Amino acid sequence: MAYEGGEAIFIDTELDSWNMSPEALEKAFALYPDVRLIVLAHLYGTPGKCDEIRAIADRHGALIVEDAAESFGASYKGVQTGMFGDYSIISFNGNKIITGSSGGMFLTDSREDAHRVRKWSTQSRENAAWYQHEELGYNYRMSNIIAGVVRGQLPYLEDHIAQKKAIYEQYREGFRGLPVRMNPIPADTEPNYWLSCLLVDESAMCRQVRGDSNAIYVTEPGKSCPTEILGALMAFNAEGRPVWKPMHMQPIYRNHLFITTQGIARGRTNAYIDEGTAVDNGKWLFKHGLCLPSDNKMTAAQVALVIEIVKRCFR
Ligand SMILES: Cc1ncc(COP(=O)(O)O)c(C=O)c1O
């Protein structure tokens, strides 16, 4: 959007799917009825509320670009993500459930648009024997080597999802009794379980302060926080990450509008109160959440070790 000179208005997330809040989106259209494009991402492999967002888009004559980069193979009401946008994308970046090390897919039902995008991605070469250029193009085409790697992996998508699901379920069982929750699985969705994430309950958070590129915390008996847990994992050479930092909190977009269920806010709000009454759910999730090691090659013993490390953080 920014490359094309557009200005994004950021929409808050919701706690039951960790994806775009239809309620906040509706609020955004009430404030900005002329907007004609929605970018809907399905994060961590869990589909967002596709029907509700499609209904809002149709009511306002807007198109949807569906970012299914992380959710390849996940489905909403039995339909795979990547089928809901007017234009959709899937990523084959190195960390995705099917990977070619980089690259991805662009999906659309429009044959004409597919041809146009293929042309733009290939330096906008016109249909001529020589290099003929009549409009600006990009050098974004997928190499045949990456395509070969991706095609070799595609038959294993279901296996990868099953492995990721087993990891998620082992974590969920292992964390029973701790003041934490896993990333939610909303009704009507079958995620691809790409990343298992953890959320520390407000009541069990020790003090944690984050700057732009570092974080500190104060240990407390019976409490922990993402910074402490990530440090403990790192000591065992296990990689975790905070959950994605919301776009409206990114310095580059700090002056952009950000719409919550309660209306308009500028980026970098200090305004969240508590779960449930949060006016900035994205910020709340960022403070309390972390991504756990989730590689599909992890063994049950390795997952058990991660569970034990997390448990010790709360002692
Ligand atoms: C939600 C989301 N959108 C877009 C991208 C970008 O995809 P790519 O790296 O294939 O350009 C990623 C990850 O890489 C992602 O997780």
The ligand as a Tripos MOL2 file, in Angstrom:
@<TRIPOS>MOLECULE
LIG
   16    16     1     0     0
SMALL
NO_CHARGES

@<TRIPOS>ATOM
      1 C1          1.3930  -12.1410    7.3900 C.3       1 LIG1
      2 C2          2.5560  -12.0290    6.4300 C.ar      1 LIG1
      3 N1          2.4160  -11.2800    5.3390 N.ar      1 LIG1
      4 C3          3.4020  -11.1750    4.4340 C.ar      1 LIG1
      5 C4          4.5970  -11.8250    4.6090 C.ar      1 LIG1
      6 C5          5.6580  -11.6440    3.5720 C.3       1 LIG1
      7 O1          5.7990  -12.7670    2.7920 O.3       1 LIG1
      8 P1          7.1270  -12.9280    1.8950 P.3       1 LIG1
      9 O2          8.2690  -13.0610    2.8520 O.co2     1 LIG1
     10 O3          6.8950  -14.1900    1.1080 O.co2     1 LIG1
     11 O4          7.2080  -11.7070    1.0570 O.co2     1 LIG1
     12 C6          4.7990  -12.6260    5.7460 C.ar      1 LIG1
     13 C7          6.0400  -13.3690    6.0440 C.2       1 LIG1
     14 O5          7.0350  -13.4880    5.4320 O.2       1 LIG1
     15 C8          3.7480  -12.7310    6.6900 C.ar      1 LIG1
     16 O6          3.8970  -13.4830    7.7770 O.3       1 LIG1
@<TRIPOS>BOND
     1     1     2 1
     2     2     3 ar
     3     2    15 ar
     4     3     4 ar
     5     4     5 ar
     6     5     6 1
     7     5    12 ar
     8     6     7 1
     9     7     8 1
    10     8     9 2
    11     8    10 1
    12     8    11 1
    13    12    13 1
    14    12    15 ar
    15    13    14 2
    16    15    16 1
@<TRIPOS>SUBSTRUCTURE
     1 LIG1         1 GROUP 0 **** ****
